[in-house]
Amino acid sequence: MSGTDTTNDEQVIYIGVTGHQRIPEEARVFVERGLREFLAQYDGRLVVGLSSLAVGADQLFAAEILRTGHTLKAILPSRRYERTFDDAGLESFEALVGKARQVVTLGYAEPCEDAYLAAGKRVVDDCDLLVAFWDGQPANGKGGTADAVAYAHETGKPVTVIWPEGVHH
């Protein structure tokens, strides 16, 4: 450690993300601006962003974490997770994984709802606060955005929701 490096654990903030894979066009500008404004309050702080790197909100968050000079930690639900992406999503996923400071892959052999739920819980467990790109609706399956938000509330983690009122995913 250099003499000018005064970083300690109290100065690091771990921000997790959960959110919809499909962000409608009518929500995209609001979500992108909301994310920039949310992260701006942590300028000058050492931030570690925690993301499962799913298409949509997770990748948007991860890219913005990196763009603003913060650190990315990827928490992947399973081995072979990359098989769940289409070509464009896979390209973005691989680029983000390559830029992550740390990649944690959970012990599931294949992607499944249980793995997605476990990854969402791990993001919540490892973060200080959760940002959710969420329309407030119930999850479409186990391990969705609503499940991660509910788990964060159960565990007492603060949640910031960024989503335009009245828009559903």
ROTOR-464510 format. One record per residue (C-alpha): x, y, z; residue in three letters. Coordinates in Angstrom, 3 decimals. Layout:
N
+----------+----------+----------+--------+
:        X :        Y :        Z : gudren :
+----------+----------+----------+--------+
:        X :        Y :        Z :    ala :
...
+----------+----------+----------+--------+
This chain:
169
+----------+----------+----------+--------+
:        X :        Y :        Z : gudren :
+----------+----------+----------+--------+
:    0.000 :    0.000 :    0.000 :    met :
:    1.330 :    3.408 :   -0.914 :    ser :
:    1.539 :    6.236 :    1.591 :    gly :
:   -1.201 :    8.131 :   -0.242 :    thr :
:   -3.644 :    5.235 :   -0.361 :    asp :
:   -5.939 :    5.718 :    2.619 :    thr :
:   -8.669 :    3.367 :    1.454 :    thr :
:  -10.243 :    1.275 :    4.170 :    asn :
:  -13.323 :   -0.927 :    4.345 :    asp :
:  -15.439 :    1.852 :    5.868 :    glu :
:  -14.994 :    3.911 :    2.713 :    gln :
:  -16.050 :    1.162 :    0.306 :    val :
:  -19.731 :    0.964 :   -0.579 :    ile :
:  -21.106 :   -2.179 :   -2.188 :    tyr :
:  -24.094 :   -1.503 :   -4.438 :    ile :
:  -26.064 :   -4.441 :   -5.799 :    gly :
:  -28.436 :   -4.399 :   -8.737 :    val :
:  -31.594 :   -6.194 :   -9.687 :    thr :
:  -33.876 :   -5.338 :  -12.550 :    gly :
:  -35.867 :   -6.274 :  -15.568 :    his :
:  -34.211 :   -7.864 :  -18.545 :    gln :
:  -36.523 :   -5.997 :  -20.888 :    arg :
:  -36.620 :   -2.234 :  -20.384 :    ile :
:  -39.339 :   -0.690 :  -22.576 :    pro :
:  -38.343 :    2.259 :  -24.740 :    glu :
:  -40.686 :    4.550 :  -22.787 :    glu :
:  -38.697 :    3.736 :  -19.623 :    ala :
:  -35.150 :    3.658 :  -21.025 :    arg :
:  -34.307 :    7.391 :  -20.851 :    val :
:  -35.746 :    7.644 :  -17.332 :    phe :
:  -33.811 :    4.565 :  -16.184 :    val :
:  -30.499 :    5.670 :  -17.722 :    glu :
:  -30.783 :    9.186 :  -16.288 :    arg :
:  -31.883 :    7.823 :  -12.910 :    gly :
:  -28.892 :    5.492 :  -12.798 :    leu :
:  -26.445 :    8.302 :  -13.624 :    arg :
:  -27.989 :   10.533 :  -10.943 :    glu :
:  -27.990 :    7.688 :   -8.414 :    phe :
:  -24.304 :    6.898 :   -8.964 :    leu :
:  -23.344 :   10.600 :   -8.978 :    ala :
:  -24.057 :   10.759 :   -5.241 :    gln :
:  -21.119 :    8.373 :   -4.772 :    tyr :
:  -18.572 :   10.437 :   -6.724 :    asp :
:  -15.290 :   10.349 :   -4.840 :    gly :
:  -16.244 :    7.149 :   -3.029 :    arg :
:  -14.874 :    3.711 :   -3.699 :    leu :
:  -17.847 :    1.793 :   -5.100 :    val :
:  -18.054 :   -1.884 :   -5.937 :    val :
:  -21.035 :   -2.736 :   -8.127 :    gly :
:  -22.461 :   -6.244 :   -7.776 :    leu :
:  -24.289 :   -7.671 :  -10.778 :    ser :
:  -25.315 :  -11.013 :  -12.249 :    ser :
:  -24.842 :   -9.447 :  -15.698 :    leu :
:  -28.214 :  -10.513 :  -17.083 :    ala :
:  -29.387 :   -8.699 :  -20.205 :    val :
:  -31.146 :   -5.415 :  -19.489 :    gly :
:  -30.834 :   -3.663 :  -16.147 :    ala :
:  -27.928 :   -5.751 :  -14.833 :    asp :
:  -25.746 :   -5.087 :  -17.874 :    gln :
:  -26.770 :   -1.418 :  -18.002 :    leu :
:  -25.769 :   -0.998 :  -14.345 :    phe :
:  -22.487 :   -2.880 :  -14.787 :    ala :
:  -21.508 :   -0.805 :  -17.817 :    ala :
:  -22.248 :    2.441 :  -15.954 :    glu :
:  -20.291 :    1.270 :  -12.892 :    ile :
:  -17.270 :    0.724 :  -15.135 :    leu :
:  -17.815 :    3.937 :  -17.135 :    arg :
:  -17.722 :    5.962 :  -13.919 :    thr :
:  -14.453 :    4.347 :  -12.849 :    gly :
:  -15.855 :    2.076 :  -10.173 :    his :
:  -15.188 :   -1.631 :   -9.654 :    thr :
:  -17.421 :   -4.444 :  -10.905 :    leu :
:  -17.935 :   -7.771 :   -9.138 :    lys :
:  -19.912 :  -10.323 :  -11.153 :    ala :
:  -22.024 :  -12.891 :   -9.323 :    ile :
:  -23.044 :  -15.501 :  -11.884 :    leu :
:  -25.901 :  -17.906 :  -11.128 :    pro :
:  -24.333 :  -21.009 :  -12.662 :    ser :
:  -21.785 :  -22.569 :  -14.906 :    arg :
:  -22.902 :  -22.406 :  -18.555 :    arg :
:  -24.794 :  -19.168 :  -17.779 :    tyr :
:  -23.534 :  -17.748 :  -21.070 :    glu :
:  -25.832 :  -20.211 :  -22.902 :    arg :
:  -28.847 :  -18.133 :  -21.838 :    thr :
:  -27.852 :  -15.100 :  -23.942 :    phe :
:  -28.603 :  -14.197 :  -27.543 :    asp :
:  -25.690 :  -12.956 :  -29.666 :    asp :
:  -25.900 :   -9.274 :  -28.640 :    ala :
:  -26.428 :  -10.097 :  -24.971 :    gly :
:  -23.573 :  -12.594 :  -25.018 :    leu :
:  -21.177 :  -10.068 :  -26.529 :    glu :
:  -22.010 :   -7.565 :  -23.792 :    ser :
:  -21.862 :  -10.271 :  -21.093 :    phe :
:  -18.419 :  -11.440 :  -22.188 :    glu :
:  -17.094 :   -7.868 :  -22.350 :    ala :
:  -18.374 :   -7.116 :  -18.840 :    leu :
:  -17.067 :  -10.380 :  -17.362 :    val :
:  -13.695 :   -9.521 :  -18.856 :    gly :
:  -13.696 :   -6.166 :  -17.061 :    lys :
:  -14.949 :   -7.431 :  -13.693 :    ala :
:  -12.424 :   -7.262 :  -10.874 :    arg :
:  -13.893 :  -10.443 :   -9.413 :    gln :
:  -16.171 :  -13.134 :  -10.854 :    val :
:  -18.025 :  -15.482 :   -8.508 :    val :
:  -19.881 :  -18.401 :  -10.090 :    thr :
:  -22.412 :  -20.136 :   -7.869 :    leu :
:  -22.355 :  -23.927 :   -7.638 :    gly :
:  -25.206 :  -24.679 :  -10.030 :    tyr :
:  -24.189 :  -26.766 :  -13.059 :    ala :
:  -26.878 :  -25.277 :  -15.310 :    glu :
:  -28.925 :  -22.070 :  -15.370 :    pro :
:  -32.294 :  -22.526 :  -13.642 :    cys :
:  -34.738 :  -20.528 :  -11.540 :    glu :
:  -33.162 :  -21.789 :   -8.299 :    asp :
:  -29.775 :  -20.516 :   -9.518 :    ala :
:  -31.265 :  -17.127 :  -10.431 :    tyr :
:  -32.880 :  -16.858 :   -6.995 :    leu :
:  -29.610 :  -17.808 :   -5.290 :    ala :
:  -27.676 :  -15.242 :   -7.339 :    ala :
:  -30.184 :  -12.522 :   -6.476 :    gly :
:  -29.879 :  -13.375 :   -2.800 :    lys :
:  -26.076 :  -13.412 :   -3.008 :    arg :
:  -26.094 :   -9.936 :   -4.582 :    val :
:  -28.306 :   -8.722 :   -1.722 :    val :
:  -26.228 :  -10.477 :    0.942 :    asp :
:  -22.987 :   -8.966 :   -0.375 :    asp :
:  -24.241 :   -5.398 :   -0.885 :    cys :
:  -24.763 :   -2.438 :    1.423 :    asp :
:  -27.719 :   -1.256 :   -0.625 :    leu :
:  -29.677 :   -2.476 :   -3.626 :    leu :
:  -30.736 :   -0.475 :   -6.659 :    val :
:  -33.758 :   -1.969 :   -8.425 :    ala :
:  -34.937 :   -1.231 :  -11.948 :    phe :
:  -38.393 :   -2.539 :  -11.208 :    trp :
:  -41.966 :   -1.724 :  -12.150 :    asp :
:  -43.303 :   -2.958 :   -8.804 :    gly :
:  -44.997 :   -6.017 :  -10.281 :    gln :
:  -44.598 :   -9.600 :   -9.023 :    pro :
:  -41.859 :  -11.769 :  -10.505 :    ala :
:  -42.650 :  -13.760 :  -13.664 :    asn :
:  -40.767 :  -16.734 :  -12.246 :    gly :
:  -38.620 :  -17.689 :   -9.296 :    lys :
:  -35.534 :  -15.506 :   -9.027 :    gly :
:  -36.972 :  -12.393 :  -10.641 :    gly :
:  -36.562 :   -8.768 :   -9.662 :    thr :
:  -39.466 :   -8.825 :   -7.201 :    ala :
:  -37.872 :  -11.736 :   -5.336 :    asp :
:  -34.579 :   -9.877 :   -4.916 :    ala :
:  -36.377 :   -6.740 :   -3.715 :    val :
:  -38.467 :   -8.757 :   -1.245 :    ala :
:  -35.346 :  -10.491 :    0.073 :    tyr :
:  -33.591 :   -7.138 :    0.495 :    ala :
:  -36.545 :   -5.861 :    2.523 :    his :
:  -36.556 :   -9.061 :    4.629 :    glu :
:  -32.861 :   -8.640 :    5.417 :    thr :
:  -33.098 :   -4.916 :    6.120 :    gly :
:  -31.064 :   -3.769 :    3.122 :    lys :
:  -32.025 :   -0.362 :    1.748 :    pro :
:  -33.557 :   -0.456 :   -1.738 :    val :
:  -33.664 :    2.399 :   -4.237 :    thr :
:  -36.151 :    1.830 :   -7.068 :    val :
:  -35.513 :    3.582 :  -10.374 :    ile :
:  -38.493 :    3.200 :  -12.686 :    trp :
:  -41.043 :    5.578 :  -14.234 :    pro :
:  -44.470 :    5.404 :  -12.662 :    glu :
:  -47.118 :    3.684 :  -14.749 :    gly :
:  -44.729 :    1.881 :  -17.115 :    val :
:  -44.695 :   -1.915 :  -17.026 :    his :
:  -41.933 :   -4.074 :  -18.424 :    his :
+----------+----------+----------+--------+
